[in-house]
Every structure is written in structure tokens, then in C-alpha cells.
């Protein structure tokens, strides 16, 4: 049985009663004549991948939704990092205050830092900070007053209070005539 196929022509034979089966001819040119315009153009041009990063990410609805989620997550991360207020940080009277508390031996070390300000011009400002140690129920179990004078340069204020199972430290700040509050959990790690 010889196979006289032309290029682009495929034949399938199925056995019949006489040993020869029906012959099916596949003619690509005839099929392309009846195909829609988009199919003919795709066959003539061949595979054309999407060019560019954005076109590749928006090629179909699934990729478009993935791109939307990526953009949304980037916006949330930037928003939290720029506008989020970190625990233990506050601005009182235009000056940034940072509060930290950590245990060592049988005491809690409290460190407050006032940021430097280039626009600070004037008299030194007295700073009175009352630090209170709060237990897990929120009751004040230790208290200490810290005094300092702010002149526009970075100012660290440090104090030590006895550790009576303190969970949080609350600082009541009097910065000149302005008052404020800063709270931070004790970092036991």
C-alpha cells in the first residue's frame, strides 16, 4: 500500500468490507478559505507574542486582575509606611517623640528620644515626662518623673523603673505648655 500524500494533505483510512476504507482528504487551503478573518490572519502572520511588559500583563482578564492586585498591594504598603503611626511614636508641639521600654535584670529601662528640629528657634523648652508602668490589667504599678530641657537638638531622656510584671509603659509628657501621651509595649524579646 503506497502512500501518495501531498504536503498539507493527510489521509485517514478505515477498513471497509473490501479491505479498503473510506479515504478522507484534508486540504488546509480549503479549510482556511472558510475560516474567519482572524484565523486566516493568525495563520499567515504566525505566532506573535505580546510585546512589552504592560501588554504582557494585560493580555487577558486573569493577568489584568493580577496586575490590579499587585498595584493595590504596593499602594497599601506605601500608605502604611508613610502615613502609619508606629507604636511608641508621637508628635507633640511639632517635635517627634520616640519611646522604647525593655527589661534588664529586675528593672524596666525606658528611653525617650526627642527628634532634632532645624526650625527650632527660641527659648529652651522644659520637658517633664511622667512614666508609668502598667500591668496586664492596666493598673499603674510603677511611676517615675523625668526632667529635661529641649534646645532643638536631639534629646535622649532615660529612666529605670522596677519591674512588677509591667506589660506597657505610658509616658505623660508636658512639653512647654503642651501636653501629650505616648504608650509602648515592653519589648521582652
Contact map, one row per residue, 1 for C-alpha under 8 A:
111000000000000000000000000000000000000000000000000000000000000000000000000000000000000000000000000000000000000000000000000000000000000000000000000000000000000000000000000000000000000000000
111100000000000000000000000000000000000000000000000000000000000000000000000000000000000000000000000000000000000000000000000000000000000000000000000000000000000000000000000000000000000000000
111110000000000000000000000000000000000000000000000000000000000000000000000000000000000000000000000000000000000000000000000000000000000000000000000000000000000000000000000000000000000000000
011111000000000000000000000000000000000000000000000000000000000000000000000000000000000000000000000000000000000000000000000000000000000000000000000000000000000000000000000000000000000000000
001111101110000000000000000000000000000000000000000000000000000000000000000000000000000000000000000000000000000000000000000000000000000000000000000000000000000000000000000000000000000000000
000111111100000000000000000000000000000000000000000000000000000000000000000000000000000000000000000000000000000000000000000000000000000000000000000000000000000000000000000000000000000000000
000011111000000000000000000000000000000000000000000000000000000000000000000000000000000000000000000000000000000000000000000000000000000000000000000000000000000000000000000000000000000000000
000001111100000000000000011100000000000000000000000000000000000000000000000000000000000000000000000000000000000000000000000000000000000000000000000000000000000000000000000000000000000000000
000011111110000000000000111100000000000000000000000000000000000000000000000000000000000000000000000000000000000000000000000000000000000000000000000000000000000000000000000000000000000000000
000011011111000000000001111000000000000000000000000000000000000000000000000000000000000000000000000000000000000000000000000000000000000000000000000000000000000000000000000000000000000000000
000010001111100000000011110000000000000000000000000000000000000000000000000000000000000000000000000000000000000000000000000000000000000000000000000000000000000000000000000000000000000000000
000000000111110000000011100000000000000000000000000000000000000000000000000000000000000000000000000000000000000000000000000000000000000000000000000000000000000000000000000000000000000000000
000000000011111000011111000000000000000000000000000000000000000000000000000000000000000000000000000000000000000000000000000000000000000000000000000000000000000000000000000000000000000000000
000000000001111100011110000000000000000000000000000000000000000000000000000000000000000000000000000000000000000000000000000000000000000000000000000000000000000000000000000000000000000000000
000000000000111111111100000000000000000000000000000000000000000000000000000000000000000000000000000000000000000000000000000000000000000000000000000000000000000000000000000000000000000000000
000000000000011111111100000000000000000000000000000000000000000000000000000000000000000000000000000000000000000000000000000000000000000000000000000000000000000000000000000000000000000000000
000000000000001111111000000000000000000000000000000000000000000000000000000000000000000000000000000000000000000000000000000000000000000000000000000000000000000000000000000000000000000000000
000000000000001111111000000000000000000000000000000000000000000000000000000000000000000000000000000000000000000000000000000000000000000000000000000000000000000000000000000000000000000000000
000000000000001111111000000000000000000000000000000000000000000000000000000000000000000000000000000000000000000000000000000000000000000000000000000000000000000000000000000000000000000000000
000000000000111111111100000000000000000000000000000000000000000000000000000000000000000000000000000000000000000000000000000000000000000000000000000000000000000000000000000000000000000000000
000000000000111111111110000000000000000000000000000000000000000000000000000000000000000000000000000000000000000000000000000000000000000000000000000000000000000000000000000000000000000000000
000000000000111100011111000000000000000000000000000000000000000000000000000000000000000000000000000000000000000000000000000000000000000000000000000000000000000000000000000000000000000000000
000000000011110000001111100000000000000000000000000000000000000000000000000000000000000000000000000000000000000000000000000000000000000000000000000000000000000000000000000000000000000000000
000000000111100000000111110000000000000000000000000000000000000000000000000000000000000000000000000000000000000000000000000000000000000000000000000000000000000000000000000000000000000000000
000000001111000000000011111000000000000000000000000000000000000000000000000000000000000000000000000000000000000000000000000000000000000000000000000000000000000000000000000000000000000000000
000000011110000000000001111100000000000000000000000000000000000000000000000000000000000000000000000000000000000000000000000000000000000000000000000000000000000000000000000000000000000000000
000000011100000000000000111111100000000000000000000000000000000000000000000000000000000000000000000000000000000000000000000000000000000000000000000000000000000000000000000000000000000000000
000000011000000000000000011111110000000000000000000000000000000000000000000000000000000000000000000000000000000000000000000000000000000000000000000000000000000000000000000000000000000000000
000000000000000000000000001111111000000000000000000000000000000000000000000000000000000000000000000000000000000000000000000000000000000000000000000000000000000000000000000000000000000000000
000000000000000000000000001111111100000000000000000000000000000000000000000000000000000000000000000000000000000000000000000000000000000000000000000000000000000000000000000000000000000000000
000000000000000000000000001111111110000000000000000000000000000000000000000000000000000000000000000000000000000000000000000000000000000000000000000000000000000000000000000000000000000000000
000000000000000000000000000111111110001100000000000000000000000000000000000000000000000000000000000000000000000000000000000000000000000000000000000000000000000000000000000000000000000000000
000000000000000000000000000011111110000100000000000000000000000000000000000000000000000000000000000000000000000000000000000000000000000000000000000000000000000000000000000000000000000000000
000000000000000000000000000001111111000000000000000000000000000000000000000000000000000000000000000000000000000000000000000000000000000000000000000000000000000000000000000000000000000000000
000000000000000000000000000000111111101100000000000000000000000000000000000000000000000000000000000000000000000000000000000000000000000000000000000000000000000000000000000000000000000000000
000000000000000000000000000000000111111100000000000000000000000000000000000000000000000000000000000000000000000000000000000000000000000000000000000000000000000000000000000000000000000000000
000000000000000000000000000000000011111110000000000000000000000000000000000000000000000000000000000000000000000000000000000000000000000000000000000000000000000000000000000000000000000000000
000000000000000000000000000000000001111111000000000000000000000000000000000000000000000000000000000000000000000000000000000000000000000000000000000000000000000000000000000000000000000000000
000000000000000000000000000000010011111111100000000000000000000000000000000000000000000000000000000000000000000000000000000000000000000000000000000000000000000000000000000000000000000000000
000000000000000000000000000000011011111111110000000000000000000000000000000000000000000000000000000000000000000000000000000000000000000000000000000000000000000000000000000000000000000000000
000000000000000000000000000000000000111111111000000000000000000000000000000000000000000000000000000000000000000000000000000000000000000000000000000000000000000000000000000000000000000000000
000000000000000000000000000000000000011111111110000000000000000000000000000000000000000000000000000000000000000000000000000000000000000000000000000000000000000000000000000000000000000000000
000000000000000000000000000000000000001111111100000000000000000000000000000000000000000000000000000000000000000000000000000000000000000000000000000000000000000000000000000000000000000000000
000000000000000000000000000000000000000111111100000000000000000000000000000000000000000000000000000000000000000000000000000000000000000000000000000000000000000000000000000000000000000000000
000000000000000000000000000000000000000011111111000000000000000000000000000000000000000000000000000000000000000000000000000000000000000000000000000000000000000000000000000000000000000000000
000000000000000000000000000000000000000001111111000000000000000000000000000000000000000000000000000000000000000000000000000000000000000000000000000000000000000000000000000000000000000000000
000000000000000000000000000000000000000001001111100000000000000000000000000000000000000000000000000000000000000000000000000000000000000000000000000000000000000000000000000000000000000000000
000000000000000000000000000000000000000000001111110000000000000000000000000000000000000000000000000000000000000000000000000000000000000000000000000000000000000000000000000000000000000000000
000000000000000000000000000000000000000000000011111000000000000000000000000000000000000000000000000000000000000000000000000000000000000000000000000000000000000000000000000000000000000000000
000000000000000000000000000000000000000000000001111100110010000000000000000000000000000000000000000000000000000000000000000000000000000000000000000000000000000000000000000000000000000000000
000000000000000000000000000000000000000000000000111110110000000000000000000000000000000000000000000000000000000000000000000000000000000000000000000000000000000000000000000000000000000000000
000000000000000000000000000000000000000000000000011111110000000000000000000000000000000000000000000000000000000000000000000000000000000000000000000000000000000000000000000000000000000000000
000000000000000000000000000000000000000000000000001111111000000000000000000000000000000000000000000000000000000000000000000000000000000000000000000000000000000000000000000000000000000000000
000000000000000000000000000000000000000000000000000111111100000000000000000000000000000000000000000000000000000000000000000000000000000000000000000000000000000000000000000000000000000000000
000000000000000000000000000000000000000000000000011111111110000000000000000000000000000000000000000000000000000000000000000000000000000000000000000000000000000000000000000000000000000000000
000000000000000000000000000000000000000000000000011111111110000000000000000000000000000000000000000000000000000000000000000000000000000000000000000000000000000000000000000000000000000000000
000000000000000000000000000000000000000000000000000011111111001100100000000000000000000000000000000000000000000000000000000000000000000000000000000000000000000000000000000000000000000000000
000000000000000000000000000000000000000000000000000001111111101100100000000000000000000000000000000000000000000000000000000000000000000000000000000000000000000000000000000000000000000000000
000000000000000000000000000000000000000000000000010000111111101100000000000000000000000000000000000000000000000000000000000000000000000000000000000000000000000000000000000000000000000000000
000000000000000000000000000000000000000000000000000000001111111100000000000000000000000000000000000000000000000000000000000000000000000000000000000000000000000000000000000000000000000000000
000000000000000000000000000000000000000000000000000000000111111110000000000000000000000000000000000000000000000000000000000000000000000000000000000000000000000000000000000000000000000000000
000000000000000000000000000000000000000000000000000000000001111111000000000000000000000000000000000000000000000000000000000000000000000000000000000000000000000000000000000000000000000000000
000000000000000000000000000000000000000000000000000000001111111111100000000000000000000000000000000000000000000000000000000000000000000000000000000000000000000000000000000000000000000000000
000000000000000000000000000000000000000000000000000000001111111111110000000000000000000000000000000000000000000000000000000000000000000000000000000000000000000000000000000000000000000000000
000000000000000000000000000000000000000000000000000000000000111111111000000000000000000000000000000000000000000000000000000000000000000000000000000000000000000000000000000000000000000000000
000000000000000000000000000000000000000000000000000000000000011111111100000000000000000000000000000000000000000000000000000000000000000000000000000000000000000000000000000000000000000000000
000000000000000000000000000000000000000000000000000000001100001111111110000000000000000000000000000000000000000000000000000000000000000000000000000000000000000000000000000000000000000000000
000000000000000000000000000000000000000000000000000000000000000111111111000000000000000000000000000000000000000000000000000000000000000000000000000000000000000000000000000000000000000000000
000000000000000000000000000000000000000000000000000000000000000011111111100000000000000000000000000000000000000000000000000000000000000000000000000000000000000000000000000000000000000000000
000000000000000000000000000000000000000000000000000000000000000001111111110000000000000000000000000000000000000000000000000000000000000000000000000000000000000000000000000000000000000000000
000000000000000000000000000000000000000000000000000000000000000000111111111000000000000000000000000000000000000000000000000000000000000000000000000000000000000000000000000000000000000000000
000000000000000000000000000000000000000000000000000000000000000000011111111100000000000000000000000000000000000000000000000000000000000000000000000000000000000000000000000000000000000000000
000000000000000000000000000000000000000000000000000000000000000000001111111110000000000000000000000000000000000000000000000000000000000000000000000000000000000000000000000000000000000000000
000000000000000000000000000000000000000000000000000000000000000000000111111111000000000000000000000000000000000000000000000000000000000000000000000000000000000000000000000000000000000000000
000000000000000000000000000000000000000000000000000000000000000000000011111111100000000000000000000000000000000000000000000000000000000000000000000000000000000000000000000000000000000000000
000000000000000000000000000000000000000000000000000000000000000000000001111111110000000000000000000000000000000000000000000000000000000000000000000000000000000000000000000000000000000000000
000000000000000000000000000000000000000000000000000000000000000000000000111111111000000000000000000000000000000000000000000000000000000000000000000000000000000000000000000000000000000000000
000000000000000000000000000000000000000000000000000000000000000000000000011111111100000000000000000000000000000000000000000000000000000000000000000000000000000000000000000000000000000000000
000000000000000000000000000000000000000000000000000000000000000000000000001111111111000000000000000000000000000000000000000000000000000000000000000000000000000000000000000000000000000000000
000000000000000000000000000000000000000000000000000000000000000000000000000111111111000000000000000000000000000000000000000000000000000000000000000000000000000000000000000000000000000000000
000000000000000000000000000000000000000000000000000000000000000000000000000011111111000000000000000000000000000000000000000000000000000000000000000000000000000000000000000000000000000000000
000000000000000000000000000000000000000000000000000000000000000000000000000001111111000000000000000000000000000000000000000000000000000000000000000000000000000000000000000000000000000000000
000000000000000000000000000000000000000000000000000000000000000000000000000000111111100000000000000000000000000000000000000000000000000000000000000000000000000000000000000000000000000000000
000000000000000000000000000000000000000000000000000000000000000000000000000000111111110000000000000000000000000000000000000000000000000000000000000000000000000000000000000000000000000000000
000000000000000000000000000000000000000000000000000000000000000000000000000000000011111011000000000000000000000000000000000000000000000000000000000000000000000000000000000000000000000000000
000000000000000000000000000000000000000000000000000000000000000000000000000000000001111110000000000000000000000000000000000000000000000000000000000000000000000000000000000000000000000000000
000000000000000000000000000000000000000000000000000000000000000000000000000000000000111110000000000000000000000000000000000000000000000000000000000000000000000000000000000000000000001100000
000000000000000000000000000000000000000000000000000000000000000000000000000000000000011111000000111100000000000000000000000000000000000000000000000000000000000000000000000000000000011100000
000000000000000000000000000000000000000000000000000000000000000000000000000000000000111111100001111000000000000000000000000000000000000000000000000000000000000000000000000000000000010000000
000000000000000000000000000000000000000000000000000000000000000000000000000000000000100111110001110000000000000000000000000000000000000000000000000000000000000000000000000000000000110000000
000000000000000000000000000000000000000000000000000000000000000000000000000000000000000011111111100000000000000000000000000000000000000000000000000000000000000000000000000000000000000000000
000000000000000000000000000000000000000000000000000000000000000000000000000000000000000001111111100000000000000000000000000000000000000000000000000000000000000000000000000000100111000000000
000000000000000000000000000000000000000000000000000000000000000000000000000000000000000000111110000000000000000000000000000000000000000000000000000000000000000000000000000000100100000000000
000000000000000000000000000000000000000000000000000000000000000000000000000000000000000000111111000000000000000000000000000000000000000000000000000000000000000000000000000000000000000000000
000000000000000000000000000000000000000000000000000000000000000000000000000000000000000000111111100000000000000001111000000000000000000000000000000000000000000000000000000000000000000000000
000000000000000000000000000000000000000000000000000000000000000000000000000000000000000011110111110000000000000001100000000000000000000000000000000000000000000000000000000000000000000000000
000000000000000000000000000000000000000000000000000000000000000000000000000000000000000111110011111000000000000111100000000000000000000000000000000000000000000000000000000000000000000000000
000000000000000000000000000000000000000000000000000000000000000000000000000000000000000111000001111100000000000111000000000000000000000000000000000000000000000000000000000000000000000000000
000000000000000000000000000000000000000000000000000000000000000000000000000000000000000110000000111110000000011110000000000000000000000000000000000000000000000000000000000000000000011100000
000000000000000000000000000000000000000000000000000000000000000000000000000000000000000100000000011111000000011100000000000000000000000000000000000000000000000000000000000000000000000101100
000000000000000000000000000000000000000000000000000000000000000000000000000000000000000000000000001111100001111000000000000000000000000000000000000000000000000000000000100000000000000111100
000000000000000000000000000000000000000000000000000000000000000000000000000000000000000000000000000111110001110000000000000000000000000000000000000000000000000000000000000000000000000001110
000000000000000000000000000000000000000000000000000000000000000000000000000000000000000000000000000011111111100000000000000000000000000000000000000000000000000000100000000000000000000001110
000000000000000000000000000000000000000000000000000000000000000000000000000000000000000000000000000001111111100000000000000000000000000000000000000000000000000000000000000000000000000000000
000000000000000000000000000000000000000000000000000000000000000000000000000000000000000000000000000000111110000000000000000000000000000000000000000000000000000000000000000000000000000000000
000000000000000000000000000000000000000000000000000000000000000000000000000000000000000000000000000000111111000000000000000000000000000000000000000000000000000001100000000000000000000000000
000000000000000000000000000000000000000000000000000000000000000000000000000000000000000000000000000000111111100000000000000000000000000000000000000000000000000111100000000000000000000000000
000000000000000000000000000000000000000000000000000000000000000000000000000000000000000000000000000011110111110000000000000000000000000000000000000000000000000111100100000000000000000001000
000000000000000000000000000000000000000000000000000000000000000000000000000000000000000000000000000011110011111000000000000000000000000000000000000000000000011110000000000000000000000000000
000000000000000000000000000000000000000000000000000000000000000000000000000000000000000000000000001111000001111100000000000000000000000000000000000000000000011110000000000000000000000000000
000000000000000000000000000000000000000000000000000000000000000000000000000000000000000000000000001110000000111110000000000000000000000000000000000000000001111000000000000000000000000000000
000000000000000000000000000000000000000000000000000000000000000000000000000000000000000000000000111100000000011111000000000000000000000000000000000000000001110000000000000000000000000000000
000000000000000000000000000000000000000000000000000000000000000000000000000000000000000000000000111000000000001111100000000000000000000000000000000000000111100000000000000000000000000000000
000000000000000000000000000000000000000000000000000000000000000000000000000000000000000000000011110000000000000111110000000000000000000000000000000000000111000000000000000000000000000000000
000000000000000000000000000000000000000000000000000000000000000000000000000000000000000000000011100000000000000011111000000000000000000000000000000000001110000000000000000000000000000000000
000000000000000000000000000000000000000000000000000000000000000000000000000000000000000000000010000000000000000001111100000000000000000000000000000000011110000000000000000000000000000000000
000000000000000000000000000000000000000000000000000000000000000000000000000000000000000000000010000000000000000000111111000000000000000000000000000000011100000000000000000000000000000000000
000000000000000000000000000000000000000000000000000000000000000000000000000000000000000000000000000000000000000000011111000000000000000000000000000000010000000000000000000000000000000000000
000000000000000000000000000000000000000000000000000000000000000000000000000000000000000000000000000000000000000000001111100000000000000000000000000000000000000000000000000000000000000000000
000000000000000000000000000000000000000000000000000000000000000000000000000000000000000000000000000000000000000000001111110000000000000000000000000000110000000000000000000000000000000000000
000000000000000000000000000000000000000000000000000000000000000000000000000000000000000000000000000000000000000000000011111000000000000000000000000000010000000000000000000000000000000000000
000000000000000000000000000000000000000000000000000000000000000000000000000000000000000000000000000000000000000000000001111100000000000000000000000000000000000000000000000000000000000000000
000000000000000000000000000000000000000000000000000000000000000000000000000000000000000000000000000000000000000000000000111110000000000000000000000000100000000000000000000000000000000000000
000000000000000000000000000000000000000000000000000000000000000000000000000000000000000000000000000000000000000000000000011111000000000000000000000011110000000000000000000000000000000000000
000000000000000000000000000000000000000000000000000000000000000000000000000000000000000000000000000000000000000000000000001111100000000000000000000011100000000000000000000000110000000000000
000000000000000000000000000000000000000000000000000000000000000000000000000000000000000000000000000000000000000000000000000111110000000000000000001111000000000000000000000000110000000000000
000000000000000000000000000000000000000000000000000000000000000000000000000000000000000000000000000000000000000000000000000011111000000000000000001111000000000000000000000011110000000000000
000000000000000000000000000000000000000000000000000000000000000000000000000000000000000000000000000000000000000000000000000001111100000000000000111100000000000000000000000011100000000000000
000000000000000000000000000000000000000000000000000000000000000000000000000000000000000000000000000000000000000000000000000000111110000000000000111000000000000000000000001111000000000000000
000000000000000000000000000000000000000000000000000000000000000000000000000000000000000000000000000000000000000000000000000000011111000000000011110000000000000000000000001110000000000000000
000000000000000000000000000000000000000000000000000000000000000000000000000000000000000000000000000000000000000000000000000000001111100000000011110000000000000000000000111100000000000000000
000000000000000000000000000000000000000000000000000000000000000000000000000000000000000000000000000000000000000000000000000000000111110000011111000000000000000000000000111000000000000000000
000000000000000000000000000000000000000000000000000000000000000000000000000000000000000000000000000000000000000000000000000000000011111000011110000000000000000010000111110000000000000000000
000000000000000000000000000000000000000000000000000000000000000000000000000000000000000000000000000000000000000000000000000000000001111111111100000000000000000000000111110000000000000000000
000000000000000000000000000000000000000000000000000000000000000000000000000000000000000000000000000000000000000000000000000000000000111111111000000000000000000000011111000000000000000000000
000000000000000000000000000000000000000000000000000000000000000000000000000000000000000000000000000000000000000000000000000000000000011111100000000000000000000000001111000000000000000000000
000000000000000000000000000000000000000000000000000000000000000000000000000000000000000000000000000000000000000000000000000000000000011111100000000000000000000000000000000000000000000000000
000000000000000000000000000000000000000000000000000000000000000000000000000000000000000000000000000000000000000000000000000000000000011111110000000000000000000000000000000000000000000000000
000000000000000000000000000000000000000000000000000000000000000000000000000000000000000000000000000000000000000000000000000000000000011111111000000000000000000000000000000000000000000000000
000000000000000000000000000000000000000000000000000000000000000000000000000000000000000000000000000000000000000000000000000000000001111001111110000000000000000000000000000000000000000000000
000000000000000000000000000000000000000000000000000000000000000000000000000000000000000000000000000000000000000000000000000000000001111000111110000000000000000000010100000000000000000000000
000000000000000000000000000000000000000000000000000000000000000000000000000000000000000000000000000000000000000000000000000000000001110000011111000000000000000011110000000000000000000000000
000000000000000000000000000000000000000000000000000000000000000000000000000000000000000000000000000000000000000000000000000000000111100000011111100000000000000010000000000000000000000000000
000000000000000000000000000000000000000000000000000000000000000000000000000000000000000000000000000000000000000000000000000000000111000000000111110000000000001010000000000000000000000000000
000000000000000000000000000000000000000000000000000000000000000000000000000000000000000000000000000000000000000000000000000000011110000000000011111000000000000000000000000000000000000000000
000000000000000000000000000000000000000000000000000000000000000000000000000000000000000000000000000000000000000000000000000000011110000000000001111100000000111000000000000000000000000000000
000000000000000000000000000000000000000000000000000000000000000000000000000000000000000000000000000000000000000000000000000001111000000000000000111110000000100000000000000000000000000000000
000000000000000000000000000000000000000000000000000000000000000000000000000000000000000000000000000000000000000000000000000001110000000000000000011111000000100000000000000000000000000000000
000000000000000000000000000000000000000000000000000000000000000000000000000000000000000000000000000000000000000000000000000111100000000000000000001111100000000000000000000000000000000000000
000000000000000000000000000000000000000000000000000000000000000000000000000000000000000000000000000000000000000000000000000111100000000000000000000111111010000000000000000000000000000000000
000000000000000000000000000000000000000000000000000000000000000000000000000000000000000000000000000000000000000000000001001110000000000000000000000011111000000000000000000000000000000000000
000000000000000000000000000000000000000000000000000000000000000000000000000000000000000000000000000000000000000000011101100100000000000000000000000001111100000000000000000000000000000000000
000000000000000000000000000000000000000000000000000000000000000000000000000000000000000000000000000000000000000000111000000000000000000000000000000001111110000000000000000000000000000000000
000000000000000000000000000000000000000000000000000000000000000000000000000000000000000000000000000000000000000011111000000000000000000000000000000000011111000000000000000000000000000000000
000000000000000000000000000000000000000000000000000000000000000000000000000000000000000000000000000000000000000011110000000000000000000000000000000001001111100000000000000000000000000000000
000000000000000000000000000000000000000000000000000000000000000000000000000000000000000000000000000000000000001111000000000000000000000000000000000000000111110000000000000000000000000000000
000000000000000000000000000000000000000000000000000000000000000000000000000000000000000000000000000000000000001110000000000000000000000000000000011100000011111000000000000000000000000000000
000000000000000000000000000000000000000000000000000000000000000000000000000000000000000000000000000000000000111100000000000000000000000000000000010000000001111100000000000000000000000000000
000000000000000000000000000000000000000000000000000000000000000000000000000000000000000000000000000000000000111000000000000000000000000000000001010000000000111110000000000000000000000000000
000000000000000000000000000000000000000000000000000000000000000000000000000000000000000000000000000000000011110000000000000000000000000000000000000000000000011111000000000000000000000000000
000000000000000000000000000000000000000000000000000000000000000000000000000000000000000000000000000000000011110000000000000000000000100000000111000000000000001111100000000000000000000000000
000000000000000000000000000000000000000000000000000000000000000000000000000000000000000000000000000000000111000000000000000000000000000000000100000000000000000111110000000000000000000000000
000000000000000000000000000000000000000000000000000000000000000000000000000000000000000000000000000000100111000000000000000000000000000000000100000000000000000011111100000000000000000000000
000000000000000000000000000000000000000000000000000000000000000000000000000000000000000000000000000000000000000000000000000000000000001000001100000000000000000001111100000000000000000000000
000000000000000000000000000000000000000000000000000000000000000000000000000000000000000000000000000000000000000000000000000000000000001100000000000000000000000000111110000000000000000000000
000000000000000000000000000000000000000000000000000000000000000000000000000000000000000000000000000000000001000000000000000000000000111100001000000000000000000000111111100000000000000001000
000000000000000000000000000000000000000000000000000000000000000000000000000000000000000000000000000000000000000000000000000000000000111100000000000000000000000000001111100000000000000011000
000000000000000000000000000000000000000000000000000000000000000000000000000000000000000000000000000000000000000000000000000000000000111100000000000000000000000000000111110000000000001111000
000000000000000000000000000000000000000000000000000000000000000000000000000000000000000000000000000010000000000000000000000000000011110000000000000000000000000000000111111000000000001111000
000000000000000000000000000000000000000000000000000000000000000000000000000000000000000000000000000000000000000000000000000000000011110000000000000000000000000000000001111100000000111100000
000000000000000000000000000000000000000000000000000000000000000000000000000000000000000000000000000000000000000000000000000000001111000000000000000000000000000000000000111110000000111000000
000000000000000000000000000000000000000000000000000000000000000000000000000000000000000000000000000000000000000000000000000000001110000000000000000000000000000000000000011111000011110000000
000000000000000000000000000000000000000000000000000000000000000000000000000000000000000000000000000000000000000000000000000000111100000000000000000000000000000000000000001111100011110000000
000000000000000000000000000000000000000000000000000000000000000000000000000000000000000000000000000000000000000000000000000000111000000000000000000000000000000000000000000111111111000000000
000000000000000000000000000000000000000000000000000000000000000000000000000000000000000000011000000000000000000000000000000011110000000000000000000000000000000000000000000011111111000000000
000000000000000000000000000000000000000000000000000000000000000000000000000000000000000000000000000000000000000000000000000011100000000000000000000000000000000000000000000001111110000000000
000000000000000000000000000000000000000000000000000000000000000000000000000000000000000000000000000000000000000000000000000000000000000000000000000000000000000000000000000001111110000000000
000000000000000000000000000000000000000000000000000000000000000000000000000000000000000000011000000000000000000000000000000000000000000000000000000000000000000000000000000001111111000000000
000000000000000000000000000000000000000000000000000000000000000000000000000000000000000000010000000000000000000000000000000000000000000000000000000000000000000000000000000111111111100000000
000000000000000000000000000000000000000000000000000000000000000000000000000000000000000000010000000000000000000000000000000000000000000000000000000000000000000000000000000111100111110000000
000000000000000000000000000000000000000000000000000000000000000000000000000000000000000001000000000000000000000000000000000000000000000000000000000000000000000000000000011110000011111000000
000000000000000000000000000000000000000000000000000000000000000000000000000000000000000111000000001000000000000000000000000000000000000000000000000000000000000000000000011110000001111100000
000000000000000000000000000000000000000000000000000000000000000000000000000000000000001100000000001000000000000000000000000000000000000000000000000000000000000000000001111000000000111110000
000000000000000000000000000000000000000000000000000000000000000000000000000000000000001100000000001110000000000000000000000000000000000000000000000000000000000000000001110000000000011111000
000000000000000000000000000000000000000000000000000000000000000000000000000000000000000000000000000010000000000000000000000000000000000000000000000000000000000000000011100000000000001111100
000000000000000000000000000000000000000000000000000000000000000000000000000000000000000000000000000111100001000000000000000000000000000000000000000000000000000000000111100000000000000111110
000000000000000000000000000000000000000000000000000000000000000000000000000000000000000000000000000111100000000000000000000000000000000000000000000000000000000000000000000000000000000011111
000000000000000000000000000000000000000000000000000000000000000000000000000000000000000000000000000001100000000000000000000000000000000000000000000000000000000000000000000000000000000001111
000000000000000000000000000000000000000000000000000000000000000000000000000000000000000000000000000000000000000000000000000000000000000000000000000000000000000000000000000000000000000000111
